């Protein structure tokens, strides 16, 4: 492959060329390539530099940098999905390779389905369990060996052994949460819960969205806006016919925040993924395809275990909302109107309406449909109308969108929305309430769909119960259990 053209079908190898972090500037360079083609350089910028890192922390930062390099590579690998993967600058063990295989295969599940690709058995990361990493043995590319982490080169035997999975050290990180914020209801529920529990936190996000920034600033908490700049060639590859589609962006953001937590001396990276995220769309003839796999419990467990075992033993990665369903999250959000005029869970407003849309809700996408439906059982109708600016459930043109949420004559949309049973329970509850039951979509549901459903599966109460599968640290969960159960 040359600089002139990109032919996805001719690409044979995807290479992790090198990665570099400069503690003086807070800038990480993640370098990739296809075959012997041009280098693809992604840049991640963490504010707060210069960072003064003692040796143990510097080693952990280097391990986190490698993890980020490997996970973020999925954005580029998907362009050609070549049969061979090579890591030029360092080696990984079988446990790391297993995690990456899960992230790439499952995280690209929707991408593979839409493009008619089979990824199982195709994605293999090279493993060197019995060998020291190439960086430590001096066989690397040289660029990574000169990485400025804490102002020094690192080639210690201790670092090499830990890279091979012998256990990460305890760094003595301060009790502080780096809480991911996306501008939607879920992260705001987490932020307010941590605040109520007296846990110090910084709200963090990746990118330049003014909507997210405004929402974050409205929390009144310290903020951290991390920059991520994709290699510009990727967009040209897309124009030339590269494979394209959904990637596990939460996995990438998780790796970025792990790196940021180490730099900012925080012992917790907190996301806001509910247990409903673990369930995907049921596709006839294909099985389950989960649009939001990297928001699910399987990813959280595996990633948290990797971070504590191979990056820093006292760095916790978890989702604070994992015990809750989407409806339970909506119920928690309804308790506080602080963010009604600022939040938005609509994905389209970032792409269609610009960075700071006047109307924060497009009103026609699956996210708008679901959030409106999920909040309706718990918010007074006038309040919900003020948030959205209109009544989505009284618009007959919205029927197909709500049918998809109900999994009526089709599968759940490829979006971060709740399970079909949650949507059905919410709609059934509204059909019994005078203020909602005459609205067009609700009335049609009661007339055509409700008679086909079993009443036992439509109760709201069981969907509001807490799930015991989560990775929340006991000292945090003990403070919040009663709040979420109420």
N, C-alpha and C positions, 0 to 999 in steps of 0.2 A: 504493500500500500504506500502511496506517495502523498505529498502535500496537495497534489492537484485534484484528486478524486477519492471518494470513499465508496467502496463496493462491499456492502455487508456480507455478501455471499463468498467473497474471496478471503475474508479475514480468518486467520487460523489461530491467533493467540491474543489474549488480553493480558497486558502486563501492568503490575503494580511496580512502577519504576523506582520511586523513592518518596519520602515525606520529610518535611523539615519544619521545625518550629523555632521561631526567634523570640526569646523571652524579653528582649529589649523593645520589640515592637508589638508583641502579641499576635503576630501573623503566622499562620500555618500554611505551607504549600503542600498540596497533595498532587502527586504527579503520576499519570497513567499513560499508556500508549497501546495501540493495536499493532501487532507485528513489529516492524521496524519503522513505523510511521511517526508522525510528529508527536511531541509530548503534549499531553492534555493537562493543564495545570489548573486545579481548583484552589481558591484562596478562602480561608476562614480567618476572620479577624475577631479577636477577643479583646474588648476594651479593658483598660486598667494597667497597661504596660507602663514602665518596665516591671516585670515580675522577678522578685528576688526569691529564688528557690533553693532550699538546702538540698543536699545530695539525694536523700530519700524521696523527697517530693519531685525532684527533677527526673528521677528514674520512673516514677509513677506517671508523670506527664508524658514521658517518652512512650510508655506502654499504652497510655490512652491515645496518643497520637497515632500509633500503629493501628489500634482498633478503629479509630475514625477513618484512617486511610483505607482500611479493608472494607468497612461497611459502606462508606460513601462511594466506593468504586462501582456499586450497583447502578448508579446513574449512567455510567459510561459503558459498562459491560453489556447492558441491554441493547445498545445500539447495533451490535452484531451477533451477540450470543455465540461466540466462537467456541470450538471444542476444547481449546487448551487455555489454561490459566497459569501465569507465572508470576512469582514474587521475586523481584530482582535484589532488593536491598536488605532483606532479613528473612528469617524462617518462622514458621508457626507450627504448633503442635496439633495433635489430632483433635483435641477438645476445641481449640479455636476454629479449626477447619470445619468441625461439625456444626458449630454455631453459625458460621458463615454460610454453609450449605443450606441450613434452614432459612436464614434470612433471604438468601437469593432465590431459592426455589419457592418458598411460601410467600415471600414478600412480592415476588413477581407473578403470583398466581393469576391475578386479573389480566396483567400484561400478556401472559402466555395464552390464556383463554381467548382473549380478543384477537390475538395474532395467529392463533392456530399452531402454537409451538408446544413441544413437549420438553420440559426442563428436568424432570426426574431422571436421574442417572447421567445427565449431561454435564452437570456442574460439579467439578472436582477441584478442590484446592490442594496444592502440593504440601505435603507434610514432612517434617524432619524431626520426629520425636527424639531420636537418639543422638542428634547432632547439635552442636552449638550453633546459634544463629550466625548467618553469614556476616552480620555486622560485627559480632564479637570476634569472629575468626579472621576479619580483615578482608573478606571476599566480596564485600558489598560494592555498590557503585561509587562510593566515595562521597557523594552528595549528602547522603543520610548520615554518614559517619561524622560529618562536620556540623551536624545539627546544633544550633545554639539553644540548649535547654539549661536554664540557670547559668548561662555564660560559660559552659564547659562542655567538652566532649565526654561521652559516657561509654566506657568499654569494660565495666567491672564484671567479674565472674558472677557476682551475686545477681546482677541484672540478667545475665544469660540464663542462670538456672531458673529464675522466676519466670522468664519468658517461656520456658519449657513446661510451665504449669505446676511448679512445686509450691505455689502459694504466694500470695501477695502480702506485703508487710502492713502493719498498722502504722498509719502516718500521724495520728494524733490530730486529726482534722477538727476544727471548731464546730460546735453544734449550730448549724445554720443550713437552711434549705434553699436550694436553687430551684424555684418553682416555675415550670414552663407555662407560659400564657399564650393563648391563641386568639384571644378576643371574644371567645364564645362563653356560653354559660358554664360549661364544665370546669374550666380552669378557674373561673371566678368563685365557684363553690369551694374548690380546694383552697384557694387563697384565703377566703374568709374563714374556713374551718381551721386552717393553721394559725391564723391570727387569733381566733377565739381560744385556741389551745395554748397560746403564748409561745409559739415557736417562731423564732426570728427567721426571716426569709427575704430573698431578693427575687423579684419576678423577672424572668428572662425569656427572650424570644430570638428567633433567627430570621433575619430579613429586615426590610425597610418599610413594612406596612405602617402607614400613619394611623390607620384604624386601631391596630394592636397597640401602638405606642400610646395613643390617647387613652385607651382602656387601661393600660398598665399604669400610666401616670395617675389615673383616677383612683387607683388603689391607695395612693399615698405612701407606698413602700419603695425601697430602693429598687432601681431597675437596671437591667443589663441587656443591651441590644447588640447581638452578635451578627457580624456580617458573613455572608456566604456568597461567593461569586463563582459560578460554574465556568468551566473551561469554554471559551467562546466557540471553539470548533464544534462543540456538540450540536449547536443550533444549525451550523452549516451541514453537519452529517444528517440531521433530520431532514433538511431540504433535499438532500441527495438520496433519500430513501432508507435511512437507518430505521431499524425497528424502534418503535416508540410506544409509550403507554405508561400506566401507573407504576410507581415505584414505592417501596416501603419507607416513605419519608420520615415517619416517626422513629424508625431505627436510626436513620442518619442524624436526626435532631437529638436523639438520646445520646449518641456517641459524642456529638458536639458539646452537649451540656455536661457530660462526664469530664471532658477535657477542661471546660470552663470551671467546673466545681473544684477541681484540683488547683487551678490557678488562683481561684478566689477563696481557697481554704474553707470550703463548705462540705459537710459530711453527708448531705442528702441531695439527690436529684429527684424531683417530684413531678410526675405527670398526672394527668386527670382522665384516665381511660377506665370506663365502667365495665362491668363483666359482660354486658351485652355486646361489647366489641369483639368478643371471642367467637361470635357466631356469624357465619357468612351467608352468602346467597346460595340457595339450593338450585343447581342447574340440572335440568333433566338430561340424562345421558352423560353428564360430566361429574356430578357430585357437588361438594361444597367448594365455592370460590369466595374467599374472604377479602374484600376490598381493603379492609383495615387490619390485616393480619398482624402487622407490627404494633398495633394498639391492643392486641389480645393478650390473654394470660400466658399462653405458651411462650411468646416472645419475651414477655416481662420476666418470667421465671428464668429462662435461659440467659438472658442478657444480664440480669442482676447477679446470677451465680458467677458469670464470667467476670464481671467487674470486681466482685469481692474476692474471687479466687486468683485473678491474674492482673488486676490493676491496683486496687487499694482495699485492704481488708475492712477498713472502717468507712468506706464510701457506700452508702445505701442508695439503690435505684429502685423506685417503686411507684405505683399508681395509687394515689390516695383514695380514688373513687372505685377501685376494683370491687369492693363488696356490694356496690350499688348497681341497680339496673338504670337504664336511661330514664325511666319514669321516676325512680327514686331520686335521681339527680335533679330532675325537673322540680320535684317537690321541695328539695333543699333550696334551689334557686328562688323559688316563689317566696321564701321567707324574708327576702331582702330586696328592696327595690332600688338599691344604690346604683345599679348599673343599667337600669332599664333604657336610658337614653344613650348608652355608650356601647353596649355589647352587640355582637353579631356572630351568629353561627353559620351564616350564608357563605358558601365557598365562592359563589360566582361574583360577589361584589369586588373581590380582589382582582379579578380578571376582566370583567365586563364593565363595571361601573367606575373603575379607577381606584386609586389608593385610599381616598377619603370620600366615599359616596355620600351624597345628600340623603339618599334613602339606603339605609344599611341592609335592607332585605329585598332581594329581587322578587320574591313572592311566587316564583314558578319552579324553583329547583327542589330536589328531594330534601335537602337540608331545611329549607324554609318550611316545606310541608310538615316534616317530622317535628321540628322544634315547636311550631305552632300547635300541632296536635298533642305533643307531650306536655306542654305547659297548660293547655286549656283546662284539664281537670283540676288544676291547682291554683290558677290565677283568676281573679274576678275578670269577667269578660271585658269591661272597659279598659282595664290595665293592659290586657293582651292586645287589644285593638290599638292602644296608644303605642305600644312597642312596634307593631308591624305596620301600622298606618292603614290597615284594612282587614277585613274578615275573610281569610282564605277559605273557610269552611262554608261560606255562603256564595261561592262562585262555581257554577256548574262546570265551567271550563277546567276546573282543578280536579275533577273526579278521577281521570286516569292517573294523576300523580299520587293521589291518596290510595287508589286501588293497589298501586305498586307497593306502598308501605304495608298494606294489609296482606300482601302476598296473594291477592285475589286474581286468579287467572294469569299468574306470572310470578317471577322471583323478586326478592328484595332488590332495590336499586343498588348499583355499585357506588355507594356513598357511605359516609359514617353516620348511619342512622340505626335506630333500635331494631329489635327483633319484630317480626310480624305479629307475634302474640302480644307484644306491648302496644302496638298500634291498634290492634283489634280490641284490646281491653279499654284503651283510652276512648276509642270511638263508641264502644258500647256504653261506657259511662256517660258520655255526652248525650247519647240518644235518650237517656233517662232524665235529662236536666232541662227544665222549661226554657232556660235562656239559650240553649244550643239546639234543641231537637228539631226546630223548624228551619234551621239553616240548610241550604240545598244539599251539601255533601253529606251531612249527618242524616237528613231525612231520607236520602237515597240509600244510604247504608242500612238504615233501619228497615226499609222496605224490601231491598233486594238481597242484601248480604247477610244480615243478622239471622234470618230464619234458617240459613244453611250452617250456622255455627253452633257448637255445643256450649251451653250456658256455663258449664263448669270451667271452661277455659277462658272466660271473659272477666273474671274477678280481678280488680286492681290490687287488693290487699296482698296476695301472694307474691306479686311482682315488686312489692315495696320492701320485702324482707331482705335482710342483709345476708350475703353469701360469705361463707367462711374461707373461701379460697382467695388469699391475697398475700402480699409480701410487705405489708406495712409494719415497720418496727414496733414491737410491743409497747415501748414507752410513748409512741405517738398514738397508736390505736387505743390504748387505755384512756387517753384524754378525749378521744373523738367518738368512741363507740356509742355513747349515749346520745350524742348530738345527731348522728346519722340514723339512729334507731327511732328517734322521736318523730 
